[in-house]
Amino acid sequence: MRHLLTWLSLVLSAVFLASCVSAIPPARIGDYISLKHRPGDGAFTTINQRPLQAGLVLVSDTVDLGAAPNLPEEALARLGKSLQRDLSRTIPVAINEMIPAGHIRPQPHGDWAQFVELGRQRGLNFLAVVVVSGTEQEYPATFFLGGTSHAQPGLRRDNRSLLEFVLLDLDHNRILIQAEGRGWATLDRPGAPGIDLMVSGCHPPSAG
């Protein structure tokens, strides 16, 4: 688990660099922010302030059945720092602070008001929100070590992750930018102690 979470915290930070083509796990952003706030054409270009001063809200979502467990606090902190750096390199946004997401909760049709209140408390007009979700499954498998002559029983764990990003303009109640990145990893654990075999992959992201 530790090896997989370490890999996951690094791969998720590349939301603007890579993603995997898959419908698993399903999108979760609509349960936090209503789809009626979807970005319009050229919305970001109407903002005169450059770079935008924003706070980063990192939400770890584990609601769905079969969801991967929450990342440890250390991994989330590492992911947050990576996102601060990557966002500022990719779009003209300056992330001034990491904002705890303890009170952010999913709702049937999203809840814009909780982000407006969060921005008000922090004195921010813009929020960068990232929802981290994933699915995880472990099952018995047989591995061949040293060619095909030696079969070793063990466990295989499949993890598919999703990172959804939105940049919120709280003054005008709209989403300026929306993007997502997907990744997958397979961790093979043969029964012999001290052996972990990992395979991972990704594809270009989608954005709105």
C-alpha positions as a Markdown table, in Angstrom:
| # | Residue | x | y | z |
|---|---|---|---|---|
| 1 | Met | 0.0 | 0.0 | 0.0 |
| 2 | Arg | 2.8 | 2.5 | 0.9 |
| 3 | His | 4.5 | 2.0 | -2.5 |
| 4 | Leu | 1.2 | 2.5 | -4.3 |
| 5 | Leu | 0.2 | 5.6 | -2.4 |
| 6 | Thr | 3.7 | 7.1 | -3.0 |
| 7 | Trp | 3.3 | 6.5 | -6.7 |
| 8 | Leu | -0.2 | 7.8 | -6.7 |
| 9 | Ser | 0.7 | 11.1 | -5.0 |
| 10 | Leu | 3.2 | 11.8 | -7.7 |
| 11 | Val | 1.1 | 10.7 | -10.7 |
| 12 | Leu | -1.9 | 12.7 | -9.6 |
| 13 | Ser | 0.1 | 16.0 | -9.5 |
| 14 | Ala | 0.4 | 15.8 | -13.3 |
| 15 | Val | -3.2 | 16.6 | -14.0 |
| 16 | Phe | -2.2 | 19.0 | -16.8 |
| 17 | Leu | 0.4 | 16.7 | -18.2 |
| 18 | Ala | -1.1 | 13.3 | -18.4 |
| 19 | Ser | -4.3 | 11.3 | -17.9 |
| 20 | Cys | -5.7 | 7.9 | -18.7 |
| 21 | Val | -8.6 | 7.3 | -21.0 |
| 22 | Ser | -11.2 | 5.5 | -18.9 |
| 23 | Ala | -14.7 | 5.9 | -17.4 |
| 24 | Ile | -13.5 | 4.4 | -14.1 |
| 25 | Pro | -13.7 | 6.0 | -11.6 |
| 26 | Pro | -16.7 | 8.1 | -12.6 |
| 27 | Ala | -16.5 | 11.9 | -12.5 |
| 28 | Arg | -17.2 | 13.3 | -9.1 |
| 29 | Ile | -16.9 | 17.1 | -9.6 |
| 30 | Gly | -20.7 | 17.5 | -10.3 |
| 31 | Asp | -21.4 | 16.4 | -6.7 |
| 32 | Tyr | -19.4 | 19.3 | -5.4 |
| 33 | Ile | -20.1 | 22.1 | -7.9 |
| 34 | Ser | -23.3 | 22.4 | -9.9 |
| 35 | Leu | -22.9 | 21.8 | -13.7 |
| 36 | Lys | -24.9 | 25.0 | -14.4 |
| 37 | His | -21.7 | 26.8 | -13.6 |
| 38 | Arg | -19.8 | 25.2 | -16.5 |
| 39 | Pro | -17.2 | 27.5 | -18.1 |
| 40 | Gly | -18.3 | 29.6 | -21.0 |
| 41 | Asp | -16.2 | 30.3 | -24.1 |
| 42 | Gly | -13.5 | 32.9 | -23.3 |
| 43 | Ala | -14.6 | 33.3 | -19.7 |
| 44 | Phe | -11.0 | 33.2 | -18.5 |
| 45 | Thr | -9.9 | 36.0 | -20.9 |
| 46 | Thr | -12.4 | 38.4 | -19.4 |
| 47 | Ile | -10.4 | 38.5 | -16.2 |
| 48 | Asn | -8.0 | 41.5 | -16.2 |
| 49 | Gln | -6.0 | 40.4 | -13.1 |
| 50 | Arg | -2.8 | 38.5 | -14.0 |
| 51 | Pro | -1.9 | 36.3 | -12.4 |
| 52 | Leu | -5.1 | 35.5 | -10.5 |
| 53 | Gln | -4.6 | 35.3 | -6.8 |
| 54 | Ala | -6.3 | 32.1 | -5.7 |
| 55 | Gly | -6.4 | 29.5 | -2.9 |
| 56 | Leu | -6.1 | 25.8 | -3.5 |
| 57 | Val | -8.8 | 23.4 | -2.1 |
| 58 | Leu | -7.8 | 19.7 | -2.3 |
| 59 | Val | -10.7 | 17.4 | -1.7 |
| 60 | Ser | -10.1 | 13.7 | -1.2 |
| 61 | Asp | -13.3 | 11.9 | -2.3 |
| 62 | Thr | -13.9 | 8.3 | -1.0 |
| 63 | Val | -17.8 | 8.2 | -1.1 |
| 64 | Asp | -18.4 | 5.7 | -3.9 |
| 65 | Leu | -18.5 | 1.9 | -3.2 |
| 66 | Gly | -15.1 | 0.4 | -4.0 |
| 67 | Ala | -13.4 | 3.8 | -3.7 |
| 68 | Ala | -9.7 | 3.8 | -2.9 |
| 69 | Pro | -8.9 | 4.8 | 0.6 |
| 70 | Asn | -7.9 | 8.4 | 1.5 |
| 71 | Leu | -4.4 | 9.3 | 0.8 |
| 72 | Pro | -2.3 | 9.8 | 4.0 |
| 73 | Glu | -1.9 | 13.4 | 5.1 |
| 74 | Glu | 1.7 | 13.4 | 4.0 |
| 75 | Ala | 0.8 | 12.3 | 0.5 |
| 76 | Leu | -2.0 | 14.9 | 0.3 |
| 77 | Ala | 0.4 | 17.6 | 1.4 |
| 78 | Arg | 3.0 | 16.5 | -1.2 |
| 79 | Leu | 0.3 | 16.5 | -3.9 |
| 80 | Gly | -0.9 | 20.0 | -2.9 |
| 81 | Lys | 2.6 | 21.4 | -3.2 |
| 82 | Ser | 3.1 | 19.8 | -6.6 |
| 83 | Leu | -0.2 | 21.2 | -7.8 |
| 84 | Gln | 0.7 | 24.7 | -6.6 |
| 85 | Arg | 3.8 | 24.5 | -8.7 |
| 86 | Asp | 2.2 | 22.9 | -11.7 |
| 87 | Leu | -0.8 | 25.2 | -11.8 |
| 88 | Ser | 1.3 | 28.3 | -11.7 |
| 89 | Arg | 3.4 | 27.0 | -14.6 |
| 90 | Thr | 0.4 | 26.0 | -16.7 |
| 91 | Ile | -2.0 | 28.9 | -16.3 |
| 92 | Pro | -1.6 | 32.5 | -15.0 |
| 93 | Val | -2.7 | 31.7 | -11.4 |
| 94 | Ala | -0.8 | 32.3 | -8.2 |
| 95 | Ile | -1.8 | 29.9 | -5.5 |
| 96 | Asn | -1.3 | 31.8 | -2.3 |
| 97 | Glu | -2.4 | 29.2 | 0.2 |
| 98 | Met | -3.6 | 25.6 | 0.7 |
| 99 | Ile | -7.1 | 25.7 | 2.2 |
| 100 | Pro | -8.3 | 22.7 | 4.4 |
| 101 | Ala | -11.3 | 20.9 | 2.8 |
| 102 | Gly | -12.6 | 19.5 | 6.1 |
| 103 | His | -16.1 | 21.1 | 5.7 |
| 104 | Ile | -16.5 | 20.5 | 2.0 |
| 105 | Arg | -19.1 | 17.8 | 1.3 |
| 106 | Pro | -20.7 | 16.3 | -1.8 |
| 107 | Gln | -24.4 | 17.1 | -2.5 |
| 108 | Pro | -26.8 | 15.5 | -5.0 |
| 109 | His | -26.5 | 18.5 | -7.4 |
| 110 | Gly | -23.4 | 20.2 | -6.0 |
| 111 | Asp | -23.2 | 23.1 | -3.5 |
| 112 | Trp | -21.7 | 26.3 | -4.9 |
| 113 | Ala | -22.5 | 28.1 | -1.6 |
| 114 | Gln | -19.9 | 26.2 | 0.4 |
| 115 | Phe | -17.1 | 27.4 | -1.8 |
| 116 | Val | -18.4 | 31.0 | -1.8 |
| 117 | Glu | -18.4 | 30.9 | 2.0 |
| 118 | Leu | -14.9 | 29.4 | 2.0 |
| 119 | Gly | -13.6 | 32.2 | -0.3 |
| 120 | Arg | -15.3 | 34.9 | 1.9 |
| 121 | Gln | -13.6 | 33.5 | 5.0 |
| 122 | Arg | -10.2 | 33.6 | 3.3 |
| 123 | Gly | -10.8 | 37.0 | 1.5 |
| 124 | Leu | -10.4 | 35.3 | -1.9 |
| 125 | Asn | -12.3 | 35.9 | -5.1 |
| 126 | Phe | -10.9 | 32.8 | -6.9 |
| 127 | Leu | -10.5 | 29.2 | -5.8 |
| 128 | Ala | -8.7 | 26.4 | -7.5 |
| 129 | Val | -10.5 | 23.2 | -6.5 |
| 130 | Val | -9.1 | 19.7 | -7.1 |
| 131 | Val | -11.2 | 16.6 | -6.3 |
| 132 | Val | -9.1 | 13.4 | -6.0 |
| 133 | Ser | -11.0 | 10.1 | -6.4 |
| 134 | Gly | -10.1 | 6.6 | -7.3 |
| 135 | Thr | -11.1 | 2.9 | -7.3 |
| 136 | Glu | -9.1 | 0.0 | -5.9 |
| 137 | Gln | -9.4 | -3.7 | -6.1 |
| 138 | Glu | -7.1 | -6.5 | -4.9 |
| 139 | Tyr | -7.4 | -10.2 | -6.0 |
| 140 | Pro | -5.2 | -13.3 | -6.1 |
| 141 | Ala | -2.9 | -13.8 | -9.1 |
| 142 | Thr | 0.0 | -15.9 | -10.2 |
| 143 | Phe | 3.3 | -14.3 | -11.3 |
| 144 | Phe | 6.2 | -15.7 | -13.2 |
| 145 | Leu | 9.6 | -14.6 | -11.9 |
| 146 | Gly | 12.9 | -15.2 | -13.7 |
| 147 | Gly | 11.3 | -16.1 | -17.0 |
| 148 | Thr | 8.5 | -18.7 | -17.2 |
| 149 | Ser | 10.1 | -21.4 | -15.1 |
| 150 | His | 9.0 | -20.2 | -11.6 |
| 151 | Ala | 5.4 | -19.5 | -10.8 |
| 152 | Gln | 4.8 | -17.5 | -7.6 |
| 153 | Pro | 1.3 | -17.0 | -6.1 |
| 154 | Gly | 0.5 | -13.6 | -4.7 |
| 155 | Leu | -1.9 | -10.6 | -4.8 |
| 156 | Arg | -2.6 | -8.0 | -7.5 |
| 157 | Arg | -4.0 | -4.6 | -6.7 |
| 158 | Asp | -5.5 | -2.4 | -9.4 |
| 159 | Asn | -5.8 | 1.3 | -8.7 |
| 160 | Arg | -7.5 | 3.8 | -11.1 |
| 161 | Ser | -7.3 | 7.4 | -10.1 |
| 162 | Leu | -9.1 | 10.6 | -11.2 |
| 163 | Leu | -8.1 | 14.2 | -10.6 |
| 164 | Glu | -10.7 | 16.9 | -11.5 |
| 165 | Phe | -9.8 | 20.6 | -11.5 |
| 166 | Val | -11.9 | 23.7 | -11.6 |
| 167 | Leu | -11.0 | 27.3 | -11.3 |
| 168 | Leu | -13.9 | 29.2 | -9.6 |
| 169 | Asp | -14.7 | 32.9 | -10.0 |
| 170 | Leu | -16.7 | 33.5 | -6.9 |
| 171 | Asp | -17.6 | 37.1 | -7.7 |
| 172 | His | -19.4 | 36.1 | -10.8 |
| 173 | Asn | -20.5 | 32.6 | -9.8 |
| 174 | Arg | -18.8 | 30.8 | -12.7 |
| 175 | Ile | -16.2 | 28.3 | -13.6 |
| 176 | Leu | -13.3 | 29.8 | -15.5 |
| 177 | Ile | -11.4 | 26.6 | -16.3 |
| 178 | Gln | -12.2 | 22.9 | -16.0 |
| 179 | Ala | -9.9 | 19.9 | -16.6 |
| 180 | Glu | -9.4 | 16.3 | -15.5 |
| 181 | Gly | -6.6 | 13.8 | -15.5 |
| 182 | Arg | -6.7 | 10.0 | -15.1 |
| 183 | Gly | -4.1 | 7.5 | -14.1 |
| 184 | Trp | -3.8 | 3.8 | -13.3 |
| 185 | Ala | -1.4 | 1.6 | -11.5 |
| 186 | Thr | -1.1 | -2.1 | -10.9 |
| 187 | Leu | 0.9 | -3.4 | -7.9 |
| 188 | Asp | 1.8 | -7.1 | -8.0 |
| 189 | Arg | 2.9 | -8.6 | -4.7 |
| 190 | Pro | 4.3 | -12.2 | -5.0 |
| 191 | Gly | 4.1 | -14.3 | -1.9 |
| 192 | Ala | 7.9 | -14.2 | -1.6 |
| 193 | Pro | 8.7 | -11.3 | 0.9 |
| 194 | Gly | 10.3 | -8.1 | -0.2 |
| 195 | Ile | 9.2 | -8.2 | -3.9 |
| 196 | Asp | 6.8 | -5.5 | -5.4 |
| 197 | Leu | 6.2 | -5.3 | -9.1 |
| 198 | Met | 4.4 | -2.1 | -10.4 |
| 199 | Val | 3.0 | -1.2 | -13.8 |
| 200 | Ser | 1.5 | 2.2 | -14.4 |
| 201 | Gly | 0.3 | 4.3 | -17.3 |
| 202 | Cys | -1.5 | 7.5 | -18.5 |
| 203 | His | -2.7 | 9.5 | -21.5 |
| 204 | Pro | -3.3 | 13.2 | -22.4 |
| 205 | Pro | -5.9 | 15.1 | -20.4 |
| 206 | Ser | -9.3 | 16.6 | -21.3 |
| 207 | Ala | -10.1 | 20.1 | -20.5 |
| 208 | Gly | -13.0 | 22.6 | -20.7 |
